[in-house]
Amino acid sequence: MTRPRSDMAFDGLMVSVSGVRGRVGEALTPEVVATFAAAFGAWASRHGNRRVVVGRDSRVSGPMFTRIVHGALESVGCTVIDIGMVPTPTIQLAVEHHHAAGGLGITASHNPIEWNALKFIGPSGLFLSAAEGAEMRALLDTGIPRATWDQLGTIEQDDEAIARHIAQLLALPWLDVEGIRARRFRVALDCCHGAGSAIMPQLLTELGCEVYAINMDADGRFHRPPEPVAENLGELEALVRATHAHVGFATDPDVDRLALVLDDGRAPGEDYTLAFAARTVLRHRPGPVVTNLSTSKVVSDVAAEMGVPFHFAKVGEVNVALAMREAGATIGGEGNGGVILPDMHLGRDAPVGAALMLQLMHEENRPLSELVAARPRYVIVKDKLDRPDAALDAVYDALRGAFPDASADTQDGLRLDWADRWVHLRPSGTEPIVRVIAEAPSDREARALIAQARAPLAALA
């Protein structure tokens, strides 16, 4: 049994329910990656099942960290099932397929190019809960049990993970594959040099789409901020207009988030992905909807129209997934473009989101721009600032006192709600910042909420 060296510092890492993230060569070093990967392998295989799935996104540091992860897992006796460069949801599905003890995704999701991360997946295909993560990290203090020479792990290769992902998606009983194929939708696609290029063109071709793609070299050299928010999608908007596409799809580097560009060449915001996905699914399978607290009212409005229960969960995919499982939800996800369809698996999945959008377009037989125009009008504003050293409780108390007429939800920071607007403050789990998000009928009103929320935060700076 070995213990981390006493001089091994983890300062600068973001350790959260999302995994372990850091800037490559700074907080995230080979030594750190090896230590956390070995701890995860030892934790995952504690009941005797030693199979661990490993996959990565397209980041430049990905191949290096993959080799390190392989060795670390072998050192604790794991059988590594490597599936290569794939979407994160493909890793989750592969864990289920192989009945593995867990999975390890080497990806920093939407973070900038200098970041990478480890995402820890349990045997159910879900990311580790807070309690499971704490149990795994305890091995960093108590010691990681290493394998002797005759019990070292091995490496296997699985090259069919993406093919299985697509086949499982196309087999959804209420996805009208032949009907979608007959429509011959024109789709503009931007994978931002991420792992989306490994799955999205094939999926869209299988669905009969005419695909116009940009930024498909999966080399991890993001030429723009990789987060698929509206302000980063100018190239895709232009491509939609130039090709007269019916829709534009943008994925983040690990392909668990999907953003839309409408047929008029306008990105409406990532929340519409989940709103439209919910509208599609609830027609076929009515049931509860679960989203995180930073999600637009466009999603809860759909649930209200369909007459189904709606629930909030803490931000973080595993938090939403666990809340969905508890509520028996039909669909859910996060307002950042992350669609979770339990009929597929309890994980955010951009390919699922894309298929649901095409199904909606097929069923509605009218442009997405018309569907957006028919929805209540909201403007969502997302802001962030450096996280102060002081605790945020005083900020929350000040805001609740300033807005006694608002309903307050404190399960994840503070969300204040009114009939037609809301504001949410929470410390990020992936970056050293505080996120401040507000939504209202107009940009001016949303920004006013942001300003009011920032005031007590500024006092702590």
Secondary structure by P-SEA (a helix, b strand, c coil): cccccccccccccccccccccccccccccaaaaaaaaaaaaaaaacccccbbbbbbccccaaaaaaaaaaaaaaaacccccccccccaaaaaaaaaaacccbbbbbccccccccbbbbbbbccccccccaaaaaaaacccccbbbbbccccccbbbbbccaaaaaaaaaaaccccaaaaaaaabbbbbbbcccccccccaaaaaaaaccccccccccccccccccccccccccaaaaaaaaaacccbbbbbcccccbbbbbccccccccaaaaaaaaaaaaaaccbbbbbbcccccaaaaaaaaaabbbbbbbcccaaaaaaaaaaaccccccccccbbbbcccccbbbaaaaaaaaaaaaaaacccaaaaaaaccbbbbbbbbcccccccaaaaaaaaaaacccbbbbccccbbbbccccbbbbbccccccbbbbbbbcccaaaaaaaaaaaaaaaaaac
